[in-house]
Amino acid sequence: MADKIEFLKKYGPWALVAGGSEGLGAAFADELAGRGLNMVLVSRRPGPLEEKAARLRAEHGVQVRTLSLDMADPKTLAAVERETTGLEIGLLVCNAGTAYTGPFLKPEFDEYQRILDVNCRCSLGLIHAHARKMAARHRGGIVVMSSLAAFQGSPMVAVYGATKAFLVTLAEALSDELKPHGVDVCACCPAVVLTPNFLNDGHDANGPTPLSLEPAEVARATIRDLGRKTIIIPSAMSKLAHFMMGRLLPRRTTVRMLGRSTRAMYREKA
């Protein structure tokens, strides 16, 4: 109970989760609502959004507000700011993301523009808006969802990996800048997370791998280490993979290995 009270003092009373209707965002919402935070959930699809909100209210007794917005829309940041006026957002989770898997030359540029808008522009805008308020209150936290794909070139998900690299370096810098203002910043960098999007994306993997994690595991590990670590890599196997790829193998070899494994996983798209 004491830990829950301290958590609320540091990161309450409201959390904003971008991409909060299912998968990782829904898992973060469960973890934070279980710690007593009221929730603002932002997601594109109103149906799953309202279903998740109803479950959070019933299971945790917290207040939940929903915003059905497209993170790629340039007007979304202003809408979030307008709809959260008067709420003290103590914890921001930048989980909204999108990706394209396949050869870089195949899609039109519009596909990549959307990835940049959702993964980078919108996350940056949310952080900029709420970090100022947190710093003024001298407390708060920001969680940025990244990926192990951030640490080297990732063939077949080249632009996605590049956006995740942007988010890691942003979180690292802001962790140092905002720490004196009482604001904790971290980037969570899992390997494979068994989200609905991943499971429905047509990969050819034969079930979960040793690097696969359930969304709840990722959310729990991230919130546990918020304020203690800047780069959070959930699970011992993911940490080992990151060490091998980053320290033991030549970078070029790592990129080639990732390319082969991704092509094998998504044979139809390769």
Helices and strands as residue ranges (DSSP letters): H 2-11, E 14-18, H 23-34, E 38-43, H 46-60, E 64-68, H 76-83, E 89-94, H 109-116, I 117-122, H 123-137, E 140-145, G 148-151, H 158-178, G 179-181, E 183-188, E 192-193, H 196-199, E 212-213, H 215-225, E 231-232, H 236-243, I 244-248, H 251-265
